[in-house]
Amino acid sequence: MLKNALPKVVTTLPGPKASEIIARREKAVPNAIKCGYPCVIAKGEGAMFEDVDGNTFLDWIGGVGVLNIGYSKPELVDAVKAQSDKFFHAMMNITTHEGYIKLAEKLNEIVPVKGETKKTMFVNSGAEADENAVKIARGYTGRPNIIVFTGAFHGRTNMTMTMTAKKAYAVGMGPFPDGVYRVEFPYLYRAPGKMNEQEAIDYYIGKLEEAFIEASPADYVAAIVLEPIQGEGGFVPAPIEWVKAVRKICDEKGILLVADEVQTGFARSGRMFATEYWKEAGCAPDIMTCAKSIAGGAPLSAVTARTEVMDAVPAGTIGGTYCGNALACASALEVIDIMEKEDFPGKALKISDKVMKTWKEWQKKYEVIGDVRGIGCMIGIEFVKDKKTKEANPEIVSAIVAEAVKHGLLLESAGTYGNVIRFLAPLVITDEQLDAGLEIYENAIKACMK
């Protein structure tokens, strides 16, 4: 079965059938929607997919975090088929459908935001969820401004392009909305000077407090929005002591803390949500967004907050035609049920233990590996030209990605400087597949160092 297969490339890449389809893509699809991988998927199972030429690939990208539960999980297929027999769609502004309600109830039960009672709304993408979180925060506080961070990625709508730090995602798209202010994120590996962790956290908190003087007065700030582990920013975790300090500032100044769990959610971090670590430390967020792996690949995202926050939003300002689509809700309910019954957070921790141990050994062996970091199975390697100077090495990252795919392993870069390779393998990966992937990865590093 494909789900138990190992990577195997049997043609040149791209193969003849893939080459033909890729040529059609170039004529039919905008060049700005790029793809650097020489393969065209025909079928996927587990952590593997087969392309149209019969090559099998081990996918460590997983749709950029969408496939935590893997490709083509039979239970999800059955759940979507069963719902499709009843109806595809029912807009919640026109007629209530119970799948939306069941899924909202389930997220209200498990999402670790502050509050005795909670409410959830659904939209279609991570960017939509983040934009609606901002609208909700503004509606509740009556304030106009938000604070975001260096390294952040929140989406490609006009608002979320503004919130996103890397402006390669926003070239030529301005003017952008007002009221978005950026502060340094606690990137401990690249903290100034020779600070220890506590000194660095104090430094970064100081930068946040400066924003209330130099960017926006605190009483004009509706929300501080951050990722528990930055995705595009290079898999940089937010230190828990820093989060606790941010939570304290928010409480003192009447600001809502928004956690963007679009990529971190649904077992990736070793918890169902990364903000469970925050809650355990006494610094739960006020609003949380999630998407990507919520429905196993069906377009769906969610925003959850305590009831008083949600119910302060002016009528008509949130929602939309496809939000909470019936097929997507059916898939999401099945995803959560499977992840809870089969302990997917535990799977993430088990995989992470092995990968991190291996990568730490590589860090000692290879001069090009500057840092190994992350939480649970949202982990990455930062590549440098020199460990002392920490000069970014995006060239070797590009070379490693290109070398690995020749042997059937899909890797993806990340980071402000393009010098991080991230690990987002489906959490259903087998031990044999994990071993095979690590071998291909290390061989690619060695080949590209020569």
N, C-alpha and C positions, 0 to 999 in steps of 0.2 A: 504493500500500500504506500501511496505517495507520502502520507504523514509520517511514515517510519523510514523513508528513503534518506540517502546521503547525497551530498552535492556531487554532480557529475556533468561535465561539459563534453558533449560528443560532436560538436560542430565548431567551426570558427564562430566568433561572436561579432556582430549578430549573424545568426544563421540565415539561410536563404529565405525562408518564410518570414522571419522577423524583419529582415532587410526590406522586403516588399511592403510590409505594413508600416514600418518606420518611414519609408519614402512617402506613403500615403498620408501619414501623420503630418509630415512637413508641408504638404500641400493644403491640408484641411484644418490644421490647428494653429493658433497664433504662436509665433516663435517665442514669445515671452513666457509661455507655459513650457518650461524646459524639462528635458529628461536626459540624463547623462549615462544611462544604463543600457547596454546593447541587448535587450531581451524584451519579448512580448509574451505576457502571461497567457496560458491556455487554461490552466487549472491549478488550484491551490488547496492544500490540506495541511493542517497543523502549522508548522513553521516552514514548510516547504512549498515551492511552486514549480510547475513544469511549464516551459515555454513552448511556443508553437513548433519548434524544431526538435523537441524531445530532450532538451537540456534540463537538468533539475538544479534548482538554486535553493540554498539555505538563506532565508530572509532575516537579517538582523536589523531591519528597518521597520518592518511591520506596518507599512502605510504611515510611517512617522508616528508610531504609538497608537494606531487604531486597532491593531490586531492582537491585543494582549491575550485574547481567548483563542487566537489562531484562525486560519482560513477554514471556511466551510464547515463549521461545527454542526454536526447533524441535528442536534437539538434546536439550534437557531433556525436552521432551514425549515424544520417542522413547525416551529412557532410562527414563522412568517407565512408559510403556506396555509396554516390553519386560519390566521387572521385574514389572509387574502381571499379565502373562501367566503368570508362574511362581508367585508368591505375594505377598500384600500385607504380611504381618507374620509375624515369628517372634521371640518374646521370648528375649533372650539368656540368661536364666536357665534356659530350657527346652531350646532347641536353637540351636546356633551357626549364624549365616548369614554367608556369606563377604563380602557387601557391607559389613557392619560392620567386619570385619577389614581389608578393603582400604582403607576410608576411614580407619580408625585408623592403619594403616601409613603412608598418605600424609600425614596430619597430623603423625605422629611424625617424618616426614622433613622437613617444611617449617616447622613451628611453631618460632619462635626462643626456646625456653626453655632454661635451663641444663641441662646434663647430656649424657653420652655416649649413653645410651639413654633412650627416653621411652615413655610409655604414654598412651593417650587413652580417655576414656569419653564416651558420648553421652547427652544428655537432650533436652528438647523446646523449651526457651525460654531466652532470655538470663538471666532471673531464676533458673531452675533451675540453669543453669551456674554462676552466681555463688554461689548458696547451696551447691552441691556443692564449689566451690573452697574455701569456708570450712571445710566439713566435712573436706576432705582436709588442709588446713593444720592443723586442730586434731588430726586423727588422727596426722599425722606428728610434730608438735612436742609433743603432750600439753599444750598451753597453751590457755586458754579465750578470750582476748580478741582483737579485731581493731581496727585503726585504718582509718578511712575519711576522706573529705574534704568540705569545703564544696563545694557545686555538684555533688556526685556524684549520678548516677542508676544504680541497680543492679537495679531491678525492683519488683514489687508482691506478692511473697510476704511473709509476716510478717517473716522475717529481712531480706529485701532492702528492704522498706519502711523498716526501721530503718537500714539502711546508706545509703539514699537521703536526700539533704539536704533537698530541697524537700518540706515536709510537706503541701502540697496533695495529694500522692499518698498520704497516710496519715491523712487526717482521720477521726477517730472509730474508728480501727482498733486502738488500744492495748488492753491493755498490750503493750509490745514486748519482745523478748528482751534480756537483759542482755549486757554484755561488748562493746558496740560504742561506740567513742570517735571523736570527730570533730575533725579538725585543719584549719587553713586551707590551701586549695589555692593554688598560686602563680598567681594571676590578675593578671598583670603590668600590664594596662591599669588595674586598680583597686588597685594596691599603695599603701600609705599614703605620704603626703607626696610628695616629689619624688625618690624613690630611682631610681638607675640599675638596670639588669638584675641585676648582680652583688649589689648591696646588697639588692635585693628577694629574690633567691634565698637569701641568707644569712638574711634576716628570716624567710622561710617555713621554712627548715630549723630555725631557732631555735624556731619554734612547734611543730614536730614533736618536737624534743628536750624541750620543756617538757611534752609529753603524758606522757612517761615519769615525770615528777615529779608532775604534777597529775591524771592520768587513770588510767594503768595502768603499773606497773613493766614495764620492757622484757622481763624474763624471764617475764612473764605474757602477752605478746603473741605470738599464733600467726602473724599475717599483717598486712601493710599492703596494702590493696586500692585500686587507682586506675585511672582511664581514661587512656590515652595522650593522648587529646583528649576533653575532657568534652563529652558530647552535650547532654543537657537543661540542663547548666550553662551553655551558651552557646558551644559550640565553642571552648573554651579549651584550647590545647595545654599539656602539661606540659613546661617547659623542660628540655632534655637535661642541662644542668649540675645542675639540681635532682634529676633522676632518678638521676644518677650519685651524688649525695650520699645520696639515700635508699637506693640499693643498698648503699653503704658501711655505712650504719647497720644495715641488715638483716644484712649479713655479720658485723658486729661483735657483734650482739646475738642472733644465731640466729633471726631472724625471716624468714619467707618473703615475698617480693615477688610479689603477684598482679596481673597486668595484665588488666583487663576490656576485651577487644577485641570486645565484642558488636556495637558500631556501627562501630568503626574497621577491622575486619578485611575481608579479601577485596577487596584492591586499592584501597579507598577512599582511602588515605593516600598513594598513589604507591609503596607497597610492598605485597606481598601482605598483610603485617601491619605495623601501625605500630611494633610492638616490634622490627622489624628495624633501625630506626634506633637503638633502645636497644642491641641486640646489637653493632652496628657501633661504638658508643661504649663498649663493655665493661661494659654494665649490664643484661644480659638478665634477664628475670623468672624466677621459679621455677615459677610456675603461670600459664597463660593460658587465658582463656575466650573463646569466639567463638560467634556465632549469626547472626541476621539474614540476611545474604547468602550464608551457607554452602551453602544448597540451593535458591537461586533462588525461595524462597517456600514450600517445604515445611517444616513444623515440625521443626526440628533445631537442636541446639546441642552444644558440645563443651567438655571440659576436658582440657588436656594438661599433663603435668608429667614430670619425670625419674622413672625407674623406682623408685628408692628411696623417693621421696615417695609415689607412687601405691600402692606395695605395703605401705605402713605403715597404710593405712586398714583399720579393723576390718571383717570380712566382714559383708555384709548392710546396711551403712549407706549405700551408694550404689547407684544403679540405679533401675529402675522399668519398668512394663509396656510403654510405647510407646518407650522409649529406644533410639535407633538403628533406628527403623522402616526396613524394607527399601526402600520407595519413596523415602523421604527420603535414604537413603544413596546410592541409585542416582543421584538428582538431584545430590547434592553431589559425587560423583566426576566427573560430567560438568561441573559448574560449574568445578571446579578445573582439569580438563583444558583447557577452553576458555580460561579466564583465563590459564593459562600459555602456551598456544600462540599466543593472540592478543595477548599482552602487555597485559593490562588495567591493571596498574600504570602502564605507559607512557601508556595512554589517559587515566588520571586526571591525570597530570602535564601532558599536552598541554591538556586542558580547563581545568585549574587556571591554567595560564600565562595563558590568554586572559581568564578570569573575574577573576583577581586584578588584572591590568593594568587592566581596565575599572573594577573596583570602587575601585582606588586613585585613578583619575581622578575618580570620583564623590565620593570622600572629600574631595578638594580643592574640589569644586564645591558640595557640599551641607552646610550647617551641621548637619544632623540626623545625619550619619554620623560617629560618634565613633571607631570602630575597625573595621578589616578584618583578619581573622586566620584561621589554620587551617593545616593541612598537607595537601598533595595536594588532593583533591576533597572533603575534609571541612572546609569553610570557611564563614564567616559574616560578617555585618555587624552591628555593635552600633549601635543608634540612640539618640541622646541629645537632650535639649532644648537643651543648651548645651555646646560642646566644652570650655570651661574648667572648668565645674563637673562635667561628665560625668553630670548628672542623667539617670536612665533615662527613656526615652520609649516605654513600651509602647503608648500610644495610637496613635502613628503606625504602629507595627508592625501592630496590628490593622487599621488602615485600609488599609495597603498590601496585606496579605493579602487583604482583602475586595475591593479594587479590582482586583488582578491576576487573581483567578479570574473576574471578569466578562469578561476578555479571553482566557481560556483557559490561564492559567498558575497552577499550584498551588505555593504557597509555604507554609512553616510556621515559626512562631515557636519560640523557645527562650530559655534564660537564666533565671537566678534571678529577674530582674525582668521577664521577658517582653518584653525589648527587643532581642532578637537574631533575625534571620532567617537560617536555615540553608540550606545548599545540599547536597542529597543526590540530585541528578539521576542517573538510570541512566547508566553509563559508556559506553553504546552511543548516546548522544545524537548527532545529526548536527550538522554545523557550522551548517546553516541553522536548525535548531531552537534551537541555543544562541544564535544571533544574535537570533532572534525572541523568545526568553525574556528576554534582556537588554534588548531594546527595551521589552517590556511592563513589566518590572520598573522601569526608569528612568522611564517615563511614569507609573507608579503612584506613585513617590516624588514626582515633580513635582506630580501632581494632589493628593496628600495633604498637601503642604507649604502649599498655598494656603489 
